[in-house]
Amino acid sequence: MVICNPPYGERMLEVKEAEQLYKILGEKLAPDKDSPAYIISPHEEFERFFGKKADKKRKLYNGMMKCNLYMYFK
């Protein structure tokens, strides 16, 4: 199981660098029922950069920042 809160491009990295990181995560991770992944991001197009549509998505706040928890488990 992978649970991560990668940089958003706010305090750490620039937005373009964060988008590149999301792309790399999508290439390296192969989430499924045996190896699920849960990723927090405020980026509205996270799924596009990650390369996979989340199985489930929940809105939440990380501090005062509106984010989504992208759940990959199928």
C-alpha positions as CSV (number, residue, x, y, z in Angstrom):
1,M,0.0,0.0,0.0
2,V,1.2,3.5,-0.9
3,I,0.0,6.5,0.9
4,C,1.5,9.8,-0.1
5,N,1.2,13.5,0.0
6,P,3.5,14.7,-2.7
7,P,4.6,18.4,-3.2
8,Y,1.8,20.5,-4.6
9,G,3.9,23.2,-6.2
10,E,3.0,25.7,-3.5
11,R,5.8,25.8,-0.9
12,M,8.0,23.0,-2.4
13,L,8.7,22.8,-6.2
14,E,7.0,24.8,-8.9
15,V,3.6,23.7,-10.2
16,K,5.2,22.3,-13.4
17,E,7.7,20.3,-11.4
18,A,4.9,18.9,-9.3
19,E,3.0,17.9,-12.4
20,Q,6.1,16.1,-13.7
21,L,6.3,14.3,-10.3
22,Y,2.6,13.2,-10.6
23,K,3.4,11.8,-14.1
24,I,6.4,9.9,-12.8
25,L,4.3,8.5,-9.9
26,G,1.8,7.3,-12.4
27,E,4.5,5.6,-14.5
28,K,6.1,3.9,-11.5
29,L,3.1,2.9,-9.4
30,A,0.7,0.2,-10.6
31,P,-2.1,0.4,-8.1
32,D,-4.6,-2.5,-7.9
33,K,-6.5,-4.5,-5.3
34,D,-3.2,-6.1,-4.0
35,S,-1.2,-2.8,-4.1
36,P,-3.5,0.1,-3.5
37,A,-2.4,3.8,-3.6
38,Y,-3.9,6.8,-1.8
39,I,-2.6,10.2,-2.9
40,I,-3.5,13.7,-1.6
41,S,-3.3,16.6,-4.1
42,P,-5.0,19.9,-4.6
43,H,-4.3,19.8,-8.3
44,E,-7.6,19.8,-10.2
45,E,-6.0,17.7,-13.0
46,F,-4.1,15.3,-10.9
47,E,-5.6,12.2,-12.6
48,R,-4.6,13.5,-16.0
49,F,-1.0,13.9,-15.0
50,F,-1.0,10.6,-13.0
51,G,-2.4,8.9,-16.1
52,K,-5.2,7.0,-14.3
53,K,-8.7,7.9,-13.2
54,A,-9.1,7.3,-9.4
55,D,-11.4,4.5,-8.3
56,K,-12.8,6.9,-5.7
57,K,-12.1,10.5,-4.8
58,R,-12.9,12.4,-1.5
59,K,-12.7,16.1,-0.9
60,L,-10.7,17.2,2.2
61,Y,-8.6,20.0,3.5
62,N,-4.9,19.9,4.3
63,G,-4.7,22.8,6.6
64,M,-6.6,25.5,4.8
65,M,-5.9,24.1,1.4
66,K,-8.8,22.3,-0.5
67,C,-7.5,18.9,-1.7
68,N,-8.7,15.6,-3.0
69,L,-7.8,12.1,-1.7
70,Y,-7.3,10.0,-4.9
71,M,-7.9,6.3,-4.1
72,Y,-6.7,3.6,-6.4
73,F,-7.6,0.1,-5.3
74,K,-9.2,-1.9,-8.1
